């Protein structure tokens, strides 16, 4: 239940340190002189760690907001509610990166916590399986509940999570209404140890997936999957749940987050923020390229940044943590840490939000190791090469009139061009969690899928080299779309072969059921080869934080899912269309970029109030530099700018940092540079990417 708008709120709090008080007559604590008969609801908002500055709203069964407040640094809140309240109430906590829901049935002051488990309970009790809709359903009479039904559903979840509770030697009751400090101890460990995804279905139910973070780095996490309307007996049977195992996989304490892990992660992020608050001249010796401040050196294993290696990046001005060496990095903030899993050597993989002083936020991942003093130190995954995989959905529109759009879902593989011992990496074999292998070849600026011919065989050039497609988006399913509306996901026609080099189509569309069967935190294996290696020079495993959504899920979860939430306006594209060189039906537009220093774009949203669309995080200009005398006779490039959540327009300059020289000394696009498309990219807190592409429909080269 995470959202990008919340990340923006966290960004603002990092930079302004505002203290937000409760709304109207409500506050975080009862005012002086409160009558003894006043009703106060208190509790803790947590999702593993405590959630600070979460806005808590309490609505009763009439739909009236009877109380509001904001959480303290420890996640606690205490709200005096309107004396005219009705006893059945829904509590919603909107925070930095998620929305959590809880229920209360009371006529007196009480303690009710709001967390991921209470949100799961809300999904079970919602008429639509959507916890965010529960307050409206209660007000409309679609849903009723009382203390008895709330307790019964907490008991149902306790039975489902019995193997996890047994391994942690804890009880679930404290998470509902007891004193449950969000410090990674006691019942709070349960929140660290699981991840819950809730997806709406077409039949007015929701599918719930609970990933148990009990696996090592090369073992799939056990997943509990059921619908909100399913009976307990069937849930237990279908998921192979026993008192100690899930799907025949034993749940053991040794593989779960240790007591206090979330507090350790929060402490590390606090120390990182303190390091970046120092002046750059204090943090580092720029000339020597070394980290000098003790507050910064102690962030790393053995107090030495040289020990850090993460996906091929070491600490440096042009590598990992580049902000350490730049004035622009001063004032960066780090927070909202989340335990992901424990590696086989005991290191902790965790994710966090970083926010620059220009409000650009990113959900990042790293690896830390416990020190002798009990504090975590950054060490990285110690992988030699970079490589990652993100689930992605894309709407692809065309600047050429008369062409319908496409909707794709799958996984985007990101592997830059790399070398080892002066030998280029020429192939990377990527194996999916389902055992399907994709061989990536060397492209102009990254590793890409090969371009396929009309028989779906890799094309070769005059030197017998495989032609790259300029894309590494593994599209599991592609259908046609009309404007902003999906066709019926079950009957929409599959897309036939197209000559677009950067549109890699599947030989056969996967079914929605197959796409939904991918594990939420699936392991993808990356094997790197040089031209002379018969065996991989390195094999690495990466884990996604979510699975790709099926076409049906994308359709059912609108407008909550941000696919097609934003689109580039016609007004911003018009200057490019005015540079039209030539056009012929089916062959695409030829839009020259020559002599331009930059291109500007504006975007708008199709999402109606009160929904808040997921803000774009980057704007990319994708182009081609024609090189007739070489093989292949073109080079692909991508110019990119990062976006802050409040931006609605941006300028993308011709960049020298893409690996392909396509700008002159004055920063202008060279002769024979052509626009292929423009992409707006959004990313949710689970790493799922949502792409809108305005394509020129480039013909096959």
C-alpha positions in Angstrom: 0.0 0.0 0.0 2.9 2.4 -0.7 2.7 5.6 -2.7 5.1 8.0 -4.4 3.2 11.1 -3.0 4.2 9.9 0.4 7.8 9.8 -0.6 7.4 13.5 -1.5 6.1 14.2 2.0 9.2 12.5 3.4 11.4 14.5 1.1 9.9 17.7 2.4 10.2 16.7 6.0 13.9 15.8 5.5 14.7 19.3 4.1 12.4 21.5 6.1 12.1 19.6 9.4 8.6 20.9 9.8 6.6 19.9 12.8 3.1 19.2 11.7 0.3 19.5 14.2 -3.2 17.9 14.2 -6.1 19.3 12.2 -8.8 21.5 13.7 -9.3 20.9 17.4 -7.5 17.6 17.3 -3.9 17.2 18.1 -1.2 14.6 18.9 -2.1 14.7 22.6 -5.1 15.9 24.6 -5.0 19.5 25.5 -4.6 20.8 29.0 -7.8 20.8 31.0 -9.4 17.9 29.0 -12.5 16.7 30.7 -12.2 13.2 32.2 -14.9 12.0 29.9 -13.0 12.8 26.7 -12.2 9.9 24.4 -8.6 9.5 23.2 -7.4 6.9 20.7 -3.7 6.2 20.8 -1.3 3.7 19.2 1.7 3.2 17.0 2.0 3.4 13.2 4.6 1.0 11.9 5.7 -1.1 9.0 8.7 -2.8 10.5 10.3 0.5 11.8 8.3 3.3 13.2 6.7 5.8 10.8 7.3 9.4 11.7 5.1 12.3 10.4 2.3 9.9 9.3 -1.0 11.7 9.2 -3.7 9.6 11.0 -7.3 10.3 10.2 -10.2 8.6 12.0 -13.6 8.3 10.3 -16.7 6.9 12.0 -19.6 5.0 10.3 -21.3 8.3 9.3 -18.2 9.2 7.2 -17.3 12.0 9.5 -13.6 12.7 10.2 -13.8 12.6 14.0 -10.0 13.1 14.7 -6.7 13.7 13.0 -3.1 13.8 14.1 0.5 13.2 13.2 2.9 10.6 14.5 5.9 11.3 16.6 9.4 10.0 15.8 8.6 6.7 17.5 5.5 6.3 15.4 3.2 7.0 18.3 0.0 9.1 18.2 -2.7 10.2 20.7 -5.8 11.8 19.2 -8.8 13.2 21.1 -11.8 12.5 19.0 -15.0 14.4 18.5 -17.5 13.7 21.3 -20.2 13.0 18.8 -18.4 10.0 17.3 -20.1 6.7 16.4 -18.3 3.7 17.9 -17.4 1.9 14.7 -14.4 3.7 13.1 -11.7 3.3 10.4 -8.2 4.7 11.0 -6.0 5.6 8.0 -2.3 6.5 8.3 -0.8 8.1 5.3 3.0 8.2 5.6 6.2 8.7 3.7 5.8 5.7 1.5 2.6 3.8 2.3 -1.0 4.0 3.4 -2.0 1.8 6.4 -5.5 1.1 7.7 -6.9 -0.2 11.0 -10.4 -0.5 12.6 -11.7 0.2 16.1 -15.1 -0.4 17.8 -15.1 1.5 21.1 -17.0 4.0 23.2 -14.1 4.7 25.5 -10.4 5.6 25.2 -8.3 2.8 23.9 -5.1 1.8 22.1 -5.3 0.7 18.5 -2.1 0.2 16.3 -2.0 0.8 12.6 0.4 -1.4 10.7 0.7 -3.8 7.8 -1.1 -6.6 9.6 -4.1 -4.3 10.5 -4.1 -3.3 6.8 -4.4 -7.0 5.9 -7.3 -7.3 8.3 -9.0 -4.3 6.6 -8.7 -6.0 3.3 -10.4 -9.1 4.7 -13.2 -7.0 6.0 -13.6 -4.8 3.0 -16.5 -5.5 0.6 -14.2 -5.0 -2.3 -11.0 -6.4 -0.7 -9.5 -2.9 -0.8 -8.4 -1.6 2.6 -8.3 2.0 1.3 -12.0 1.8 0.5 -13.1 0.5 3.9 -14.0 3.9 5.4 -16.3 4.7 2.4 -17.8 1.2 2.5 -18.5 1.6 6.2 -20.2 5.0 5.7 -22.3 3.7 2.8 -23.5 0.7 4.7 -21.7 -1.8 2.5 -19.7 -3.0 5.5 -20.5 -3.3 9.1 -18.2 -4.6 11.9 -17.9 -4.8 15.6 -15.4 -5.9 18.2 -16.3 -9.5 17.7 -15.8 -9.5 13.9 -12.5 -7.6 14.3 -11.2 -10.2 16.8 -12.3 -13.1 14.5 -10.3 -11.7 11.6 -7.2 -11.2 13.7 -7.6 -14.8 14.7 -7.8 -15.9 11.1 -4.6 -14.1 10.2 -2.9 -15.5 13.3 -3.7 -19.0 12.0 -2.3 -18.1 8.5 0.9 -16.8 10.0 1.3 -19.5 12.6 4.6 -20.9 11.3 6.2 -17.4 11.4 4.8 -16.6 14.9 6.2 -20.0 16.1 9.7 -19.3 14.7 9.7 -15.8 16.2 8.3 -17.0 19.5 5.8 -14.1 19.6 2.1 -13.4 19.5 0.1 -11.3 17.1 -2.2 -9.7 19.7 0.3 -7.0 20.7 0.3 -5.7 17.1 -3.4 -4.9 17.3 -3.9 -3.1 20.6 -1.0 -3.7 22.9 2.2 -1.6 23.6 4.1 -2.6 20.5 7.1 -0.3 20.1 8.4 -0.3 16.5 11.9 -1.3 17.4 12.2 -4.7 15.8 11.7 -6.6 19.0 8.8 -8.6 20.3 5.7 -8.7 18.0 7.2 -5.9 15.9 9.6 -8.5 14.5 6.6 -9.9 12.6 6.3 -6.7 10.6 10.0 -6.9 9.6 9.7 -10.5 8.5 6.9 -10.3 5.9 5.7 -8.2 3.0 2.1 -8.0 2.0 0.7 -7.1 -1.5 -3.0 -6.5 -2.1 -4.3 -6.4 -5.7 -7.9 -5.8 -6.8 -9.6 -8.4 -9.0 -12.5 -8.0 -11.5 -15.0 -9.9 -9.3 -14.8 -7.4 -6.5 -12.3 -9.3 -4.5 -8.6 -8.9 -3.9 -5.7 -11.2 -4.2 -3.4 -11.1 -1.2 0.2 -12.2 -1.4 2.3 -12.5 1.8 6.1 -13.0 1.2 8.0 -14.4 4.2 11.5 -13.0 4.3 13.0 -16.2 5.5 15.1 -17.2 2.5 18.8 -16.7 1.8 20.2 -15.0 -1.3 19.7 -17.9 -3.7 16.5 -19.4 -2.3 13.0 -18.3 -3.2 10.9 -16.8 -0.4 7.8 -18.8 0.6 4.6 -17.0 -0.5 1.1 -17.3 0.9 -1.5 -16.5 -1.8 -5.2 -16.2 -1.3 -8.3 -14.0 -1.9 -9.9 -11.9 0.8 -13.1 -14.0 0.5 -11.4 -17.4 0.8 -12.2 -19.6 3.9 -9.4 -20.2 6.3 -9.4 -24.0 5.8 -8.8 -23.6 2.1 -6.1 -21.0 2.6 -4.2 -23.3 4.9 -4.6 -26.3 2.5 -3.8 -24.4 -0.7 -0.6 -22.9 0.8 0.6 -26.0 2.6 0.6 -24.2 6.0 1.5 -26.2 9.0 2.6 -25.0 12.5 6.2 -24.9 11.3 6.2 -24.7 7.4 4.7 -23.0 4.4 4.7 -24.8 1.0 6.9 -27.5 2.6 9.5 -24.9 3.4 10.4 -24.8 7.1 10.3 -21.4 8.7 13.3 -21.0 10.9 14.3 -18.2 13.2 17.9 -18.2 11.9 16.7 -17.0 8.5 14.5 -14.3 9.8 15.4 -10.7 10.9 17.1 -10.8 14.3 15.6 -8.9 17.2 16.3 -5.2 16.9 17.2 -5.3 13.1 14.8 -2.4 12.1 16.3 -0.2 14.9 19.8 -1.0 13.6 18.8 0.0 10.0 17.2 3.2 11.3 20.4 4.0 13.2 22.5 3.5 10.1 20.3 5.8 8.0 20.4 8.4 10.8 24.2 8.3 10.7 24.2 8.5 6.9 22.1 11.7 7.1 24.5 13.1 9.7 27.5 12.5 7.4 25.8 14.3 4.5 25.0 17.2 6.7 28.7 18.0 7.0 30.4 20.5 4.5 31.8 18.7 1.5 35.4 19.8 2.4 34.9 18.1 5.8 33.5 14.9 4.4 36.1 14.2 1.8 39.5 15.1 0.2 38.3 15.8 -3.3 41.8 15.8 -4.8 42.8 12.5 -3.3 39.3 11.0 -3.8 39.1 9.8 -0.2 36.6 10.0 2.6 38.1 11.8 5.6 35.4 12.6 8.1 35.2 10.0 10.9 31.4 10.4 10.9 31.4 9.2 7.2 34.2 6.6 7.4 32.5 4.8 10.2 29.5 4.1 8.0 31.5 1.4 6.2 32.8 -2.0 7.2 35.9 -1.7 9.4 35.5 2.1 9.2 37.0 2.0 5.7 35.1 3.0 2.5 37.5 1.0 0.4 35.7 -2.2 1.7 32.5 -1.2 -0.1 31.6 -2.8 -3.4 28.1 -2.9 -4.7 27.1 -4.1 -8.2 30.5 -3.0 -9.6 30.5 0.4 -7.8 33.1 1.5 -5.2 32.9 4.7 -3.2 33.9 7.5 -5.4 32.9 10.7 -7.1 31.8 8.9 -10.3 30.7 5.6 -8.6 28.9 4.7 -5.4 27.8 7.6 -3.1 28.9 10.3 -5.6 27.1 12.9 -3.4 29.8 12.5 -0.8 32.2 14.3 -3.2 29.9 17.1 -4.4 28.3 20.2 -2.9 25.0 19.0 -4.3 25.1 16.1 -1.9 25.2 18.2 1.2 21.9 18.0 3.0 20.8 14.7 1.5 18.5 12.7 3.7 18.1 9.0 4.3 15.1 7.2 5.9 12.3 4.7 5.7 14.6 1.7 6.0 13.1 -1.7 5.3 14.7 -5.1 6.0 14.6 -7.2 2.8 16.4 -10.4 3.6 19.5 -11.9 5.2 22.3 -13.2 3.1 23.9 -16.6 3.7 26.9 -14.9 5.4 24.7 -13.0 7.8 24.8 -9.6 6.0 21.6 -7.7 5.9 20.0 -6.5 2.6 17.9 -3.5 3.2 16.2 -0.8 1.2 15.8 2.9 2.0 14.7 6.2 0.5 17.3 8.8 -0.3 16.2 12.4 -0.9 18.4 15.1 -2.4 18.1 18.7 -1.4 16.3 19.3 -4.7 13.6 16.8 -3.6 14.6 14.1 -6.0 13.9 10.8 -4.1 14.9 7.3 -4.9 14.2 3.9 -3.3 17.6 2.3 -3.2 19.1 -1.0 -1.9 22.3 -1.9 -0.2 23.9 -4.4 2.1 25.3 -3.9 5.6 27.1 -6.1 8.0 26.9 -6.0 11.9 29.9 -4.6 13.6 31.3 -5.6 17.0 29.5 -2.6 18.6 26.2 -3.9 17.3 25.9 -1.1 14.7 25.5 -1.8 11.0 28.2 -0.9 8.5 27.9 -0.6 4.8 29.6 -3.3 2.8 27.6 -3.7 -0.5 26.8 -7.0 -2.2 30.5 -7.5 -3.3 29.4 -8.1 -6.9 31.9 -7.4 -9.6 29.3 -6.3 -12.2 26.2 -4.1 -12.3 22.9 -5.6 -13.2 19.3 -5.3 -12.0 15.7 -6.3 -12.9 12.5 -4.3 -12.4 9.0 -5.3 -13.1 7.5 -2.8 -15.6 4.3 -2.0 -17.4 4.3 0.4 -20.4 1.9 2.3 -22.5 3.4 3.0 -25.9 1.8 5.8 -28.0 2.9 7.1 -31.3 3.5 10.6 -32.6 2.3 9.5 -36.0 -1.4 9.9 -36.3 -3.6 6.9 -37.0 -1.6 4.4 -35.0 -3.1 2.7 -32.0 -1.2 2.4 -28.7 0.2 -0.7 -27.1 0.2 -2.0 -23.5 3.0 -4.2 -22.4 3.9 -5.9 -19.1 7.0 -7.7 -18.1 10.5 -7.1 -16.7 13.1 -4.5 -17.6 16.7 -5.7 -17.3 19.3 -3.0 -16.7 22.9 -4.0 -17.4 25.4 -1.3 -18.5 28.4 -2.0 -20.8 31.2 -3.4 -18.7 34.7 -4.9 -18.9 36.9 -7.2 -17.0 40.7 -7.3 -17.4 40.4 -5.2 -20.5 38.0 -7.7 -22.1 34.5 -6.5 -22.9 31.4 -8.3 -21.6 29.7 -9.3 -24.9 26.9 -11.5 -23.6 24.9 -11.8 -20.4 22.6 -14.8 -20.0 19.6 -13.8 -17.7 17.5 -16.6 -16.3 14.1 -15.8 -14.9 12.5 -17.3 -11.7 10.6 -19.6 -14.1 13.8 -20.9 -15.7 13.4 -19.0 -19.0 16.8 -17.7 -20.4 17.3 -14.4 -22.2 20.6 -13.7 -23.8 21.6 -10.1 -23.9 24.1 -8.8 -26.4 26.3 -5.7 -26.4 24.5 -2.6 -27.6 25.6 1.0 -28.1 25.2 2.1 -24.5 23.9 -1.0 -22.6 23.3 -4.7 -22.9 20.1 -5.3 -24.9 18.0 -8.1 -26.2 18.8 -9.1 -29.8 16.7 -7.7 -32.6 14.4 -10.4 -34.0 13.2 -10.9 -37.5 9.7 -11.8 -38.5 10.3 -15.4 -37.6 11.5 -14.3 -34.2 15.1 -15.3 -34.9 18.0 -13.0 -34.0 19.1 -10.8 -36.9 22.8 -10.6 -37.8 24.7 -7.8 -39.6 27.2 -8.0 -42.4 29.9 -9.0 -39.9 27.8 -11.9 -38.7 27.3 -10.1 -35.4 23.9 -10.2 -33.7 22.1 -6.9 -34.1 21.0 -5.4 -30.8 17.4 -4.1 -30.3 18.4 -1.1 -28.1 15.9 -2.5 -25.5 16.1 -5.0 -22.6 12.4 -4.9 -21.7 11.2 -8.5 -21.6 7.6 -8.1 -22.6 5.6 -11.1 -21.4 2.4 -9.8 -22.8 1.6 -7.1 -25.4 -1.9 -6.0 -26.4 -3.4 -3.1 -28.3 -5.1 -0.3 -26.5 -7.4 2.6 -27.5 -6.5 6.0 -26.0 -6.4 5.8 -22.2 -8.7 2.7 -22.0 -7.8 -0.9 -21.9 -9.4 -3.3 -24.2 -10.8 -6.3 -22.5 -7.6 -7.9 -21.2 -8.8 -11.4 -21.9 -9.8 -10.9 -25.5 -7.6 -8.0 -26.6 -5.6 -9.0 -29.8 -2.0 -9.8 -29.5 0.4 -7.6 -31.4 1.8 -9.1 -34.6 5.5 -8.7 -35.5 6.6 -5.1 -35.9 9.7 -3.7 -37.5 10.4 -1.4 -34.6 13.9 -2.3 -33.5 13.4 -1.2 -29.9 10.0 -3.0 -29.5 11.0 -6.5 -28.6 7.8 -8.6 -28.9 7.3 -12.1 -27.4 7.0 -15.0 -29.7 3.9 -16.0 -27.8 2.1 -13.9 -25.2 2.1 -15.3 -21.7 -1.3 -15.7 -20.0 -2.3 -13.5 -17.1 -2.3 -16.5 -14.9 1.3 -17.3 -15.8 2.4 -13.7 -15.2 0.7 -13.7 -11.8 2.5 -16.9 -10.9 5.9 -15.3 -10.9 7.1 -15.0 -7.3 6.8 -11.5 -5.9 10.5 -11.5 -4.8 11.8 -13.7 -7.5 15.4 -14.5 -8.1 17.0 -13.7 -11.5 20.4 -15.1 -12.3 22.9 -13.1 -14.4 25.8 -14.9 -16.1 28.5 -12.6 -17.7 30.6 -13.7 -20.6 33.5 -12.2 -22.6 34.3 -13.1 -26.2 36.9 -15.6 -25.0 35.1 -17.2 -22.1 33.3 -20.6 -22.4 32.0 -20.3 -18.9 30.7 -17.2 -17.1 33.4 -14.9 -15.7 30.8 -14.1 -13.0 27.4 -15.3 -12.0 25.2 -13.0 -9.8 21.7 -13.3 -8.4 19.3 -10.3 -8.1 15.9 -10.3 -6.4 13.0 -8.2 -7.4 10.8 -6.6 -4.7 7.6 -7.3 -6.6 6.4 -9.2 -9.6 5.1 -7.8 -12.9 1.3 -7.1 -12.9 -0.8 -8.9 -15.3 -2.8 -7.0 -17.9 -6.0 -7.9 -16.0 -4.5 -6.6 -12.8 -3.5 -3.3 -14.5 -7.0 -2.9 -15.7 -8.7 -3.7 -12.4 -6.5 -1.5 -10.3 -7.0 1.7 -12.3 -6.7 4.5 -11.3 -4.7 3.3 -8.3 -2.1 1.8 -10.7 -0.2 4.7 -12.3 0.0 3.1 -15.8 -0.9 5.9 -18.2 -1.4 8.3 -15.3 0.7 10.9 -17.1 1.1 11.6 -20.8 3.1 14.1 -22.8 1.0 17.0 -23.9 0.5 17.7 -27.6 1.7 21.3 -27.1 5.1 20.1 -25.9 5.5 17.7 -28.8 4.5 20.2 -31.4 8.0 21.9 -31.7 9.4 18.5 -32.5 6.8 17.7 -35.1 7.6 21.0 -36.7 11.1 19.6 -37.3 9.6 16.7 -39.3 12.1 15.7 -42.0 9.9 13.2 -43.9 7.2 10.8 -43.2 5.6 7.9 -45.0 2.8 5.6 -43.6 4.2 2.7 -41.7 7.8 3.9 -41.8 7.5 6.4 -39.0 8.5 9.9 -38.4 12.0 11.3 -39.0 12.5 14.0 -36.4 15.9 15.6 -36.6 17.6 16.8 -33.4 20.5 18.4 -35.2 21.8 21.8 -33.7 19.4 21.6 -30.7 20.9 22.0 -27.3 17.9 20.5 -25.6 14.3 19.5 -25.9 11.5 20.5 -23.6 8.4 18.6 -22.6 5.3 19.0 -20.4 3.0 16.4 -19.1 -0.5 16.1 -17.7 -2.5 13.4 -15.9 -5.6 11.4 -16.7 -6.3 10.4 -13.1 -9.4 12.0 -11.7 -9.6 13.5 -8.1 -9.4 12.4 -5.4 -6.8 9.9 -6.6 -3.2 11.0 -6.7 -1.1 9.6 -9.6 2.4 8.3 -9.1 4.7 11.2 -10.1 7.3 10.5 -12.8 10.9 10.1 -11.5 12.7 10.6 -14.8 12.3 11.9 -18.3 14.3 10.2 -21.1 15.0 11.2 -24.7 15.9 8.2 -26.8 17.6 8.8 -30.1 19.9 7.4 -32.8 23.1 8.8 -34.4 23.4 7.5 -37.9 26.9 6.3 -38.8 26.6 5.1 -42.5 30.3 4.0 -42.7 30.2 1.6 -39.8 28.5 -1.7 -39.0 25.9 -1.4 -37.7 25.2 2.0 -39.3 23.8 3.6 -36.2 24.4 4.2 -32.5 21.7 4.5 -29.8 21.8 7.1 -27.1 19.6 8.1 -24.1 19.6 11.6 -22.5 18.0 11.6 -19.1 16.9 14.0 -16.3 15.7 13.1 -12.8 12.4 14.7 -11.7 11.1 15.9 -8.4 7.5 15.0 -7.6 6.0 18.5 -8.1 7.5 19.0 -11.6 5.1 19.1 -14.6 7.6 20.1 -17.3 11.3 19.7 -17.8 14.1 20.3 -20.3 16.4 17.5 -21.4 19.8 18.7 -22.6 22.1 16.9 -25.0 24.4 14.9 -22.6 28.1 14.0 -22.9 27.7 11.3 -20.2 25.8 8.6 -22.2 28.8 6.7 -23.6 27.8 7.6 -27.2 29.2 10.9 -28.5 26.2 12.7 -30.0 26.8 16.3 -29.0 29.3 18.9 -30.3 31.7 21.0 -28.2 28.9 23.6 -27.7 26.5 20.9 -26.4 24.4 20.8 -29.6 23.1 17.6 -31.2 25.3 16.4 -34.0 24.3 16.0 -37.6 22.4 12.8 -38.3 20.9 12.6 -34.8 17.3 11.6 -34.8 14.6 11.2 -32.2 13.2 7.7 -31.5 11.0 8.5 -28.6 10.4 10.2 -25.3 9.7 8.3 -22.0 8.1 9.4 -18.7 9.0 6.8 -16.1 7.4 6.4 -12.7 8.5 3.9 -10.0 6.6 2.7 -6.9 8.1 1.8 -3.6 8.4 -1.8 -4.6 10.6 -1.0 -7.6 7.7 -1.6 -10.1 8.2 0.8 -13.1 5.4 2.4 -15.1 6.4 3.8 -18.5 4.7 6.1 -20.9 6.5 6.3 -24.3 5.7 8.6 -27.2 7.4 6.9 -30.1 8.3 8.1 -33.6 7.8 4.5 -34.8 11.3 4.1 -36.2 11.5 1.5 -39.0 13.9 -1.4 -38.9 17.4 -0.4 -39.7 
